[in-house]
Amino acid sequence: MARPVRLPPEHPSDYGVAMTTRVRKLIGTILLLAMVAVYALIATAVAGVVLPESSKLAELAFYAMAGLAWVLPAGLLIRWMHR
């Protein structure tokens, strides 16, 4: 006798227990805080190596880019948290 073919679930929650919004926000908050802390340390280290001999304009450009570069990954993480 042939076994019936079982199709994969159409929605991730059909696999079993889905992650609740509360748990997703807790995980996202912890990851966001860790990401910002690590990013700040890396940006500071790069600035210490690259900027000592640079002009004021180069410093301004670096700090402007470094100050905005974390926004995209943080935005993606926040979007995931609110899904």
N, CA, C and O of each residue as an XYZ file, in Angstrom:
332
protein
N       0.841     -1.177      0.000
C       0.000      0.000      0.000
C       0.887      1.242      0.000
O       1.809      1.337      0.809
N       0.625      2.188     -0.887
C       1.427      3.401     -1.009
C       1.097      4.368      0.120
O      -0.053      4.517      0.533
N       2.149      5.016      0.602
C       1.958      6.007      1.665
C       1.535      7.331      1.044
O       2.018      7.686     -0.031
N       0.658      8.056      1.687
C       0.231      9.352      1.132
C       1.399     10.345      1.150
O       2.236     10.325      2.052
N       1.431     11.191      0.157
C       2.468     12.210      0.069
C       2.083     13.363      0.979
O       0.971     13.888      0.914
N       3.028     13.746      1.829
C       2.761     14.857      2.745
C       3.454     16.099      2.212
O       4.673     16.116      2.041
N       2.677     17.130      1.954
C       3.213     18.374      1.429
C       3.795     19.204      2.565
O       3.331     19.114      3.701
N       4.815     20.015      2.263
C       5.377     20.877      3.309
C       4.358     21.934      3.718
O       3.503     22.317      2.920
N       4.446     22.402      4.952
C       3.514     23.436      5.415
C       3.651     24.709      4.590
O       4.731     25.026      4.092
N       2.558     25.424      4.454
C       2.561     26.658      3.684
C       2.984     27.859      4.527
O       3.373     28.890      3.979
N       2.915     27.742      5.810
C       3.245     28.839      6.712
C       4.223     28.322      7.759
O       4.078     27.186      8.212
N       5.229     29.129      8.165
C       6.214     28.651      9.140
C       5.604     28.191     10.456
O       6.149     27.306     11.115
N       4.479     28.783     10.846
C       3.865     28.373     12.107
C       3.258     26.979     12.011
O       2.932     26.379     13.036
N       3.099     26.451     10.788
C       2.559     25.110     10.630
C       3.570     24.033     11.010
O       3.205     22.864     11.139
N       4.848     24.413     11.194
C       5.869     23.450     11.571
C       5.751     23.050     13.040
O       6.272     22.007     13.435
N       5.112     23.820     13.812
C       4.999     23.539     15.243
C       4.776     24.849     15.976
O       3.995     25.694     15.540
N       5.456     25.003     17.070
C       5.300     26.202     17.882
C       6.024     27.362     17.209
O       7.227     27.293     16.960
N       5.292     28.414     16.920
C       5.879     29.597     16.295
C       6.450     30.501     17.382
O       6.011     30.468     18.532
N       7.428     31.302     17.001
C       8.010     32.245     17.944
C       7.006     33.367     18.190
O       6.483     33.961     17.247
N       6.744     33.645     19.444
C       5.794     34.706     19.764
C       6.436     36.066     19.524
O       7.659     36.187     19.459
N       5.604     37.072     19.396
C       6.100     38.426     19.180
C       6.935     38.885     20.359
O       7.939     39.576     20.188
N       6.528     38.510     21.527
C       7.249     38.907     22.730
C       8.673     38.342     22.743
O       9.626     39.056     23.057
N       8.810     37.066     22.403
C      10.130     36.431     22.364
C      10.972     37.028     21.245
O      12.166     37.268     21.427
N      10.367     37.266     20.102
C      11.081     37.855     18.968
C      11.606     39.243     19.336
O      12.732     39.585     18.974
N      10.821     40.043     20.039
C      11.264     41.379     20.441
C      12.370     41.304     21.491
O      13.289     42.123     21.470
N      12.302     40.348     22.399
C      13.351     40.181     23.393
C      14.665     39.815     22.717
O      15.702     40.413     23.004
N      14.623     38.836     21.823
C      15.827     38.416     21.098
C      16.361     39.572     20.252
O      17.566     39.821     20.229
N      15.474     40.271     19.562
C      15.883     41.390     18.729
C      16.514     42.521     19.527
O      17.486     43.129     19.079
N      15.977     42.803     20.691
C      16.524     43.867     21.535
C      17.926     43.509     22.007
O      18.823     44.352     21.991
N      18.115     42.272     22.423
C      19.439     41.833     22.871
C      20.432     41.888     21.711
O      21.553     42.371     21.872
N      20.018     41.391     20.537
C      20.896     41.437     19.366
C      21.209     42.870     18.947
O      22.338     43.170     18.559
N      20.220     43.754     19.023
C      20.429     45.148     18.636
C      21.429     45.832     19.568
O      22.315     46.549     19.104
N      21.295     45.618     20.861
C      22.236     46.213     21.812
C      23.649     45.670     21.603
O      24.623     46.421     21.651
N      23.753     44.367     21.373
C      25.069     43.764     21.139
C      25.668     44.289     19.831
O      26.860     44.589     19.766
N      24.842     44.396     18.798
C      25.327     44.868     17.508
C      25.845     46.304     17.602
O      26.904     46.616     17.059
N      25.116     47.165     18.276
C      25.532     48.563     18.397
C      26.823     48.666     19.211
O      27.699     49.463     18.874
N      26.950     47.880     20.264
C      28.169     47.913     21.073
C      29.376     47.443     20.269
O      30.428     48.082     20.298
N      29.232     46.339     19.559
C      30.339     45.820     18.752
C      30.663     46.793     17.622
O      31.833     47.041     17.333
N      29.648     47.338     16.993
C      29.873     48.289     15.906
C      30.625     49.522     16.413
O      31.537     50.007     15.742
N      30.254     50.029     17.580
C      30.931     51.209     18.127
C      32.397     50.916     18.402
O      33.257     51.760     18.147
N      32.690     49.731     18.919
C      34.090     49.369     19.179
C      34.884     49.256     17.880
O      36.022     49.719     17.805
N      34.291     48.648     16.867
C      34.975     48.506     15.582
C      35.188     49.875     14.927
O      36.271     50.154     14.414
N      34.168     50.718     14.943
C      34.292     52.048     14.338
C      35.348     52.880     15.060
O      36.088     53.632     14.425
N      35.420     52.751     16.372
C      36.425     53.483     17.138
C      37.833     52.985     16.808
O      38.760     53.781     16.662
N      37.987     51.665     16.694
C      39.297     51.101     16.355
C      39.737     51.534     14.957
O      40.896     51.895     14.751
N      38.815     51.497     14.004
C      39.144     51.925     12.639
C      39.501     53.412     12.630
O      40.453     53.811     11.959
N      38.765     54.218     13.349
C      39.061     55.649     13.408
C      40.433     55.901     14.017
O      41.150     56.794     13.565
N      40.806     55.140     15.023
C      42.112     55.304     15.650
C      43.257     54.957     14.729
O      44.347     55.516     14.855
N      43.027     54.042     13.805
C      44.082     53.637     12.869
C      44.118     54.553     11.650
O      45.194     54.917     11.177
N      42.957     54.922     11.146
C      42.873     55.642      9.871
C      42.990     57.157     10.027
O      43.585     57.810      9.170
N      42.447     57.724     11.079
C      42.272     59.173     11.139
C      43.382     60.012     11.759
O      43.338     61.230     11.586
N      44.360     59.482     12.456
C      45.324     60.384     13.118
C      46.043     61.354     12.174
O      46.345     62.479     12.572
N      46.314     60.952     10.965
C      47.026     61.821     10.020
C      46.091     62.445      8.987
O      46.562     63.043      8.019
N      44.793     62.321      9.170
C      43.830     62.790      8.170
C      43.439     64.235      8.402
O      43.632     64.790      9.484
N      42.886     64.827      7.359
C      42.409     66.201      7.462
C      41.066     66.237      8.194
O      40.426     65.210      8.421
N      40.675     67.427      8.545
C      39.387     67.601      9.235
C      38.216     67.187      8.345
O      37.219     66.654      8.832
N      38.339     67.432      7.049
C      37.286     67.044      6.113
C      37.160     65.519      6.039
O      36.052     64.987      5.985
N      38.293     64.825      6.038
C      38.271     63.358      6.024
C      37.666     62.816      7.323
O      36.912     61.843      7.304
N      37.998     63.450      8.446
C      37.402     63.048      9.723
C      35.889     63.238      9.695
O      35.140     62.363     10.130
N      35.450     64.366      9.191
C      34.018     64.644      9.102
C      33.320     63.601      8.238
O      32.258     63.099      8.606
N      33.909     63.275      7.091
C      33.317     62.278      6.200
C      33.276     60.904      6.867
O      32.277     60.192      6.766
N      34.366     60.532      7.550
C      34.392     59.224      8.223
C      33.314     59.144      9.295
O      32.550     58.180      9.340
N      33.250     60.148     10.151
C      32.278     60.104     11.246
C      30.837     60.175     10.739
O      29.938     59.598     11.352
N      30.610     60.872      9.634
C      29.262     60.905      9.048
C      28.877     59.523      8.535
O      27.764     59.054      8.774
N      29.801     58.872      7.828
C      29.501     57.527      7.310
C      29.401     56.506      8.438
O      28.503     55.664      8.434
N      30.307     56.575      9.393
C      30.289     55.624     10.508
C      29.051     55.833     11.379
O      28.519     54.883     11.954
N      28.607     57.062     11.468
C      27.423     57.346     12.273
C      26.134     56.848     11.645
O      25.147     56.634     12.349
N      26.127     56.660     10.339
C      24.917     56.209      9.645
C      24.962     54.749      9.189
O      23.926     54.185      8.839
N      26.138     54.133      9.188
C      26.289     52.793      8.626
C      25.550     51.720      9.425
O      25.191     50.683      8.867
N      25.320     51.945     10.699
C      24.648     50.932     11.513
C      23.131     50.956     11.325
O      22.446     50.039     11.778
N      22.598     51.979     10.670
C      21.149     52.143     10.566
C      20.498     51.045      9.717
O      19.434     50.546     10.083
N      21.106     50.661      8.604
C      20.515     49.644      7.739
C      20.403     48.283      8.448
O      19.317     47.703      8.454
N      21.485     47.753      9.046
C      21.322     46.476      9.751
C      20.339     46.570     10.928
O      19.586     45.632     11.190
N      20.355     47.694     11.623
C      19.416     47.859     12.735
C      17.977     47.905     12.223
O      17.076     47.346     12.847
N      17.765     48.562     11.101
C      16.423     48.622     10.517
C      15.915     47.253     10.100
O      14.745     46.928     10.303
N      16.802     46.450      9.515
C      16.407     45.088      9.136
C      16.062     44.255     10.365
O      15.109     43.476     10.353
N      16.846     44.426     11.422
C      16.570     43.691     12.664
C      15.247     44.141     13.280
O      14.475     43.314     13.766
N      14.989     45.419     13.264
C      13.729     45.933     13.822
C      12.553     45.470     12.975
O      11.494     45.154     13.517
N      12.714     45.424     11.673
C      11.640     44.905     10.802
C      11.343     43.445     11.156
O      10.180     43.051     11.241
N      12.401     42.639     11.364
C      12.211     41.246     11.765
C      11.497     41.144     13.106
O      10.653     40.268     13.298
N      11.832     42.033     14.029
C      11.218     41.999     15.364
C       9.714     42.248     15.281
O       8.957     41.675     16.066
N       9.274     43.070     14.370
C       7.865     43.452     14.294
C       7.055     42.625     13.307
O       5.883     42.918     13.068
N       7.664     41.603     12.736
C       6.954     40.714     11.812
C       5.925     39.896     12.544
O       5.227     39.089     11.930
